[in-house]
């Protein structure tokens, strides 16, 4: 994994690793275009905040997709240098493998911070699903591996896991994979611009980049959102 010149960065600024884990399976051509537009919107919003000197120093973005294969589209990149990738659609949905790979990436990045004497805030993993996983079923080996990775990481305060589903997502699976100690899964409301709405929600929630746990009430924040709702 590239360290992006960690040895030369300002050691007084806490790093904030953010990973988008995006389901690119079973999307129509129009939907994959909308997903790419959502990433572009997020980039533009973050660029504006950085230009306005709103404190996003230290934020690093990585992008992992799962559709056909699990692909690290982008390793951790400083927000000032980040350019969103152009994603393509695939057929299969290896969600389990994607979660495990992402958690490994996060742990590797934390080790790099520690090796370079850099402070960091709790990493955040934002998973956006649109289908059912094709590489695991409840109770099988892969499912157990994913459960263990998530429960261990969240219980040890190693990262925060925020998952959401759009139309077609297996919301029951998301609910079952969400440890009780963390944020419940979210549903992106079905509307024409749902991908843009999702990324706009992330970009317009600065508190999410410092700590989602700092929300006075996660439920209240979601209820006020025009884009997302809690999964029942």
N, C-alpha and C positions, 0 to 999 in steps of 0.2 A: 504494500500500500504506500502510495506517495505521501511524504510527510509535508509537502508544500512549504519547504523551508521553515520548519518549525523552530529550528535553532536560531533563526534571525528575527522572530516575531517579538513583539512587546510582551515581556513576561509578567506584566502587571495586569493585563487584560484577561479575564477569565474566558476560556473558550466555551462555546455552546454548540455542540454537535447536534444537527437535525438530519434525520433520514426520512425521505419519502419512499414508502414501499407501495408501488402502484401496480394494480392488476390490469394487464393489457390484453387479457384473453377475452374472446367472445365479444369484442367491440365492433360495431359497424365502422365503416370508413368515416362517417360523420362524427361518431362518438370519439374515435381516436383523435380526430382533428380538434374536437372540443376539449379533450384532455390536454393536448399540446397547447391550446389557447389558454387553458387554465394555468399551466406552468408559466407561460409568458406573462400572464397577468400578475402572478405571484412575483415574478422577477421584476416587473415594472413597479409594483407597489413597494418592494423592498429597496429597489434602487432609489425611489423617491425618499423613503425614510432615511436611507444612508446619506443622501444629498442634503437632507434637512437636518443632519447631525443628530437625529434621534438615535439613542444608544443601541446600536446593533453590532458594535464592534465585537469581534470574537465569534460571531455566528459562522458556522461552517455547514454547508449543505451537501448531502450525498443523495443519490437517486438509485434505487433498486427497482427493477421491474420483474414481474413473473407472468409469463405468458409463453407457452412452449418450453422455455428454459428460464432459470433465474439468472438475470443479467445485472451486473453492477454497471449501470449506465454512466455514473459519475462517482468517483471517490470524493472524500471530504474536500470541499473547496471553499475558501473564504468568501463570504457573501459579496464582497466588493468585486470579486473576480468571477462570480458564478454566472454562467450562461446556461439556460435550461436546454436539455437535450431534446431532440425530436424523436418521439416514440413511435413504434409501429405495432400493429395488432398481431396477435398470435391466437392459437387455439386452446391450448391446455392451461391449467391454472395451478401450478405447484406452490400454493400458499405456504405450506409447512416448511418446505425447503427455503423459501424466501425469508421467512421469519427467522429461521436458524442462522442463515447467512448474514442477515442484518444484525442480529445480536452479536455475532462474531466480529463483524466490522466495528461495531461500537466498542466492544472490549479491546480490540486491537488499537483503536484510536486513543482510548483512554490510556493505554500503556505507553503510547507515543508521547502523549502530553506529560505523563509522569516522568518518562525518561529524559524529557527536555525541561523539566522543572516548571511546567506551565499549569496554572490553576485552571479549573474547568467547572462548569455547572452540569447539572444532571442532563445526560443526553435524552433526546426525545425521538421517538419512532412514530411516524404518522403513516398508518396503513390505510389504503383506500381500495376496497374490494368491489367487484361487480359481478362475481360469480361464486360458485361453490368450489372448494379446493378439490383437485383431482389427484392429489398425492397422499391424502390421508382421510381416514374415517375415525369417528370417535371410538377410542379404545384400542386402536391399532398402535404399532410401534412408533410410527412417525408422529401420531397424535400425542402419545405419551412424551416423546422427546420435546415437542413444541410446548406442551403444558409445563414440563419441568424447566425449560429455558425461561419461559415467561414468568412463572411463579418465583423461581430463584432470583431472577434479575430484579423483579419488582419488589419482592420482599426484602432484598438486600439493598434497595434504593439505588440500584445500578443504572436504571433508565426508567423513563416513563413511556408507556405504550398507549397510543391513542388510535383507535381503529374506527373506521367509518365505512358504510356501505352505500352504494348507489343502486339504482334499479337493477335487479338481477342478482344482487349479492345474497349470500346465504346468511341472513341475519341471525338465525339460530346458532350457526357455527360460531359466528363472531361473539355472541353472548356466552357461549360455553367456553370459549378460549379466554375470556376476559376475567382475570382474577378479581375477586371481590374487593381487594385492597386498592384497585386502580379505577380509573375512569370507565364507566360503562360504555359500551359501543354506541356509536352515533349513526343516524340514518340521514343521508343527504336527500332532501326533499326533491321529489321528481318534478323537474321543470326543465325548460329548454336549455337554460344556462347552468345546469347543476354542477358541472365541473368548475366553471368559473366561480360560481357561488362558493364552492368548497374552498378553493385556494384563496378567494377573497376573505373568507372567514379566518383562515390561518393568518394571512398577511395583516389583517386588521385587528388581530388579537395579540398585541405586543406582550401581554402577560404570559402568553404561551411560550415565548422564547426565554423567559426568565425562570418560570416554573408554573406549570399548569396547576400544581398543588397549591399555589398561592391564591387561586380563585376563591373569593368569598363563598361562592356556591356555584359549582359547575352546572347544576341543574338550572339555576337562574340565568346563567350566561347563555345556555343552549336555548332556553325558552324564549329569550329575547332575540334569537337569531332567525332571520328569514330563510336561511339555507339549510339548517340542520335541526334534528330533533333526536331525543334519546330513544333508543330501541326499547320497546316494552319488555 
